[in-house]
Amino acid sequence: MNTIRVGIIGASGLLGRGLYQQLSSKFCVRGTAFSRVSSNLDQLDALNFHALESWLNQFHPDVVVNLAAERRPDVCRERPEWSHEVNVTLPANLARICQLHSVPLLHLSTNYVFDGQSPPYHPEDQPHPINDYGRDKNEADQLVLKASSLHHCLRVPMLHGLSENLDESSVTTMLSPFFAHDGHEVFLDDEQIRYPAFVPDVAKVIEKILVQMVQKEHLSSFIHYCPEESFTKLEMGCIMLEHLGYSTHRLLPSKQPPKGAPRPHNVQLSCPYLKNHQWMNPTPFREAIGKTLDSLLCSQALQRAPSTP
């Protein structure tokens, strides 16, 4: 087979960088970015239909991955028009353009399309989102799949990976209050269940899926990726502080319901397709989050406890 040509929309984000690194040594990869453009990425306003189509015509990819999204539920609630444009209009347009050129599209989706009341969720289960983010992503999923039988959606949980700042991941951002308010108690939710996934693990899975898409192997419309290790935010916070050498005594279970947009309680995903192919090999959370935190230490976004050797 000739070298596969992969286009990545939204390649400057957390998963985009990890996927670009995973694929670039094996495939011909071109990625796009809008504001955070680097020397290896094409600047592109993916909300511009004609610019998006022009970029695809110039590159002629064998397959496209859409990672562009507004992933923050609170922002989606506060800016619904912006969220809908990025999370629905953009992927719908991209799906249509890819369909016109017979290019398969892998669209990244989320476990937040489910309400969190009856886990684990199977790929064929009916979505029932409880916030604007989930509703937008669910609408986008349906539009992407309706555009072409070549297209597929990959649902994933919260992600973390090699980062430039705490806010790039909803896992590490929970440490922000700890470092912003030295000496104060920090309250984290200890009720809702989460399944954090490590970006390099997800990138490896995406690579395998893309190869199958190009080879026109049979794939389910929806594919799920989700580690089996579960944690509350409080448990993750304690593990992260332990890695950094800090005492966890300032982290306490929240006495109040989480603020902001509602979040589902437990949106564990069942992953039959990946398990059947023996592609589910997630890095243990303690090991993975250690690598994520070490990347933040290197970028000086964090510091170890002063007493740590």
C-alpha positions in Angstrom: 0.0 0.0 0.0 1.2 3.5 -0.8 1.8 5.8 2.1 -1.5 6.8 3.7 -2.3 10.5 3.5 -4.0 11.7 6.8 -5.5 15.1 7.3 -6.0 16.2 10.9 -8.4 19.1 11.6 -7.6 20.6 15.0 -4.0 19.3 15.2 -2.8 21.9 17.7 -4.8 20.7 20.6 -3.9 18.1 23.2 -5.0 15.1 21.2 -4.1 16.7 17.9 -0.4 17.0 18.9 -0.3 13.5 20.2 -1.9 12.1 17.1 0.3 14.1 14.8 3.4 12.7 16.6 2.0 9.1 16.5 1.3 9.2 12.7 4.0 11.5 11.2 6.8 8.9 11.2 4.6 6.4 9.3 2.2 8.3 7.2 2.0 11.5 5.1 0.3 13.8 7.6 -0.9 17.4 7.4 -2.6 19.1 10.3 -4.5 22.4 10.6 -4.8 24.9 13.4 -6.4 28.3 13.7 -4.8 30.3 16.5 -1.9 28.1 17.7 -0.1 27.6 14.4 3.3 26.0 14.4 5.8 25.5 11.6 4.4 22.0 10.8 0.7 23.0 10.7 -1.4 24.8 8.1 -3.3 27.8 9.4 -7.0 27.3 8.5 -10.3 28.7 9.6 -12.2 25.4 9.6 -15.4 27.3 10.1 -15.0 28.6 6.6 -16.6 26.0 4.3 -14.7 27.2 1.2 -11.4 27.4 2.9 -11.9 23.9 4.4 -12.8 22.5 0.9 -9.8 24.2 -0.7 -7.4 22.8 1.9 -8.8 19.3 1.3 -8.5 19.7 -2.5 -4.9 20.8 -2.2 -3.8 17.9 0.1 -6.0 15.1 -1.3 -6.0 13.0 1.9 -7.0 9.3 2.0 -8.7 9.9 5.3 -9.5 12.8 7.6 -9.7 13.1 11.4 -11.8 15.8 13.0 -10.5 16.9 16.4 -11.8 20.5 16.4 -14.2 21.1 19.2 -15.2 23.3 22.1 -14.9 20.6 24.9 -15.6 22.8 28.0 -19.3 22.2 29.1 -19.4 25.5 30.9 -18.3 27.4 27.9 -20.9 25.5 25.8 -23.6 26.6 28.2 -22.4 30.2 28.3 -21.8 30.6 24.6 -24.3 28.3 22.9 -24.0 29.8 19.4 -20.2 29.5 19.4 -20.4 26.0 20.7 -23.0 24.9 18.1 -20.8 26.5 15.3 -17.7 24.6 16.4 -19.2 21.4 17.6 -22.0 20.9 15.0 -21.7 23.2 12.0 -17.9 22.5 11.5 -18.1 18.7 11.6 -21.3 18.7 9.5 -19.6 20.8 6.8 -16.4 18.7 6.9 -18.5 15.5 6.6 -20.2 16.9 3.6 -17.0 18.0 1.9 -15.4 14.6 2.6 -18.5 12.9 1.2 -18.3 14.9 -2.0 -14.7 13.8 -2.5 -15.3 10.2 -1.3 -12.9 10.7 1.6 -13.7 8.8 4.9 -13.9 10.9 8.0 -13.2 9.9 11.6 -15.0 12.3 13.9 -14.0 12.5 17.6 -17.0 12.4 19.9 -17.6 12.1 23.7 -19.1 9.9 26.4 -21.1 13.0 27.4 -23.7 12.1 24.8 -25.1 9.8 27.6 -26.8 10.8 30.8 -24.6 8.7 33.2 -27.5 6.8 34.8 -27.1 3.3 33.3 -23.4 2.5 32.6 -21.7 0.9 30.8 -22.9 2.4 27.6 -22.7 0.3 24.4 -22.1 1.9 21.0 -25.7 1.2 19.9 -27.3 2.6 23.1 -29.6 5.6 22.6 -27.9 8.9 23.6 -29.5 11.1 26.2 -27.2 14.1 26.9 -27.9 16.3 29.9 -25.8 19.4 28.9 -25.3 21.6 25.9 -21.9 20.1 25.1 -23.4 16.6 25.0 -26.4 17.7 22.9 -24.1 19.5 20.4 -21.8 16.5 20.1 -24.7 14.1 19.7 -26.2 16.3 16.9 -22.8 16.4 15.2 -22.5 12.6 15.4 -25.8 12.1 13.6 -25.0 14.6 10.9 -21.5 13.1 10.2 -22.9 9.6 9.9 -25.8 10.7 7.8 -23.4 12.4 5.3 -21.7 9.1 4.3 -21.4 5.5 5.1 -17.6 6.0 4.9 -17.7 8.1 8.1 -17.3 6.9 11.7 -17.4 8.4 15.2 -15.0 7.6 18.0 -16.3 8.3 21.5 -13.8 8.9 24.2 -13.8 10.0 27.9 -11.8 12.8 29.5 -8.3 13.0 28.1 -4.9 14.0 29.5 -1.4 13.9 28.0 1.8 15.8 27.4 0.6 19.4 28.0 1.8 23.0 27.9 -0.5 24.2 30.7 -2.9 22.9 33.3 -6.0 24.0 31.4 -5.4 21.8 28.4 -7.0 18.8 30.2 -10.0 18.6 32.4 -7.9 16.2 34.5 -5.0 18.5 35.3 -7.1 21.7 35.5 -8.6 20.5 38.8 -5.2 21.3 40.3 -5.4 25.0 39.4 -7.2 26.0 42.7 -4.6 24.2 44.7 -1.7 26.2 43.2 -3.7 29.4 42.9 -4.7 29.6 46.6 -1.7 28.5 48.6 -2.7 27.2 52.0 -6.4 27.2 51.4 -8.6 24.1 51.4 -9.6 22.8 48.0 -12.9 21.0 47.5 -13.2 18.4 44.8 -16.2 16.2 43.8 -16.0 12.7 45.3 -19.2 11.4 43.8 -19.1 11.4 40.0 -17.1 8.7 38.3 -14.6 9.3 35.6 -12.4 7.2 33.3 -9.4 9.3 32.3 -7.6 8.3 29.1 -4.0 8.9 28.1 -3.6 10.7 24.8 -0.8 8.4 23.4 -3.0 5.4 24.0 -5.9 7.0 22.2 -3.6 8.1 19.3 -2.5 4.5 18.8 -6.1 3.3 18.6 -6.9 6.0 16.1 -4.0 4.9 14.0 -5.4 1.4 13.8 -8.9 2.6 13.0 -7.6 4.9 10.2 -5.8 2.1 8.5 -8.9 0.0 8.6 -10.9 2.9 7.2 -8.5 3.3 4.3 -8.5 -0.4 3.6 -12.3 -0.3 3.6 -12.6 -2.8 6.4 -16.0 -3.2 8.1 -16.3 -0.8 11.0 -19.2 0.0 13.4 -20.6 3.5 13.0 -19.7 4.2 16.6 -16.5 3.0 18.2 -15.9 3.4 21.9 -12.6 3.8 23.7 -12.6 3.9 27.6 -10.1 2.6 30.2 -11.6 0.5 32.9 -9.9 2.3 35.8 -12.4 4.6 37.5 -11.8 7.6 39.8 -13.5 10.6 41.3 -12.0 14.0 40.9 -10.9 13.9 44.5 -9.1 10.6 43.9 -7.4 11.9 40.8 -6.4 15.1 42.6 -4.8 13.1 45.5 -2.9 10.9 43.0 -1.5 13.9 41.2 -0.4 15.7 44.3 1.3 12.6 45.6 3.3 12.4 42.3 4.3 16.0 42.8 5.4 15.4 46.4 2.7 17.5 48.0 0.5 16.6 51.0 -3.1 15.9 50.1 -4.5 17.3 53.4 -5.8 20.4 51.7 -7.9 18.4 49.2 -11.3 17.6 50.7 -14.6 16.2 49.3 -16.9 18.9 48.1 -20.0 19.4 50.3 -21.9 21.1 47.5 -23.1 19.7 44.1 -20.7 20.6 41.3 -21.2 24.1 39.9 -21.7 25.0 36.2 -23.2 22.9 33.5 -24.6 19.5 34.7 -22.3 16.5 34.3 -23.3 12.9 34.0 -22.6 10.7 37.0 -21.0 7.7 35.3 -20.5 7.5 31.6 -18.4 4.4 31.3 -18.2 3.2 27.8 -18.3 -0.4 26.7 -15.6 -1.1 24.0 -16.5 -4.3 22.2 -14.9 -3.5 18.9 -11.5 -2.5 20.3 -11.6 -5.4 22.8 -12.4 -7.9 20.0 -9.3 -6.6 18.1 -7.2 -6.6 21.3 -6.5 -2.9 20.9 -7.4 -2.0 24.5 -4.1 -1.6 26.2 -4.4 1.6 28.3 -1.5 2.8 30.3 -2.3 2.5 34.1 -3.5 5.9 35.3 -0.7 6.4 37.9 1.9 5.8 35.3 0.2 7.9 32.6 -0.7 10.9 34.8 3.0 10.9 36.0 4.1 11.4 32.4 1.5 14.1 32.0 2.6 15.9 35.1 6.3 15.6 34.2 5.5 17.3 30.9 4.0 20.2 32.9 7.0 20.3 35.1 9.2 20.6 32.1 7.2 23.5 30.7 7.3 25.1 34.2 3.5 25.1 34.4 4.0 23.2 37.7 6.6 22.7 40.3 7.3 19.8 42.7 7.0 20.3 46.4 10.0 22.1 47.8 10.9 19.1 50.0 10.9 16.7 47.1 14.5 15.6 46.2 
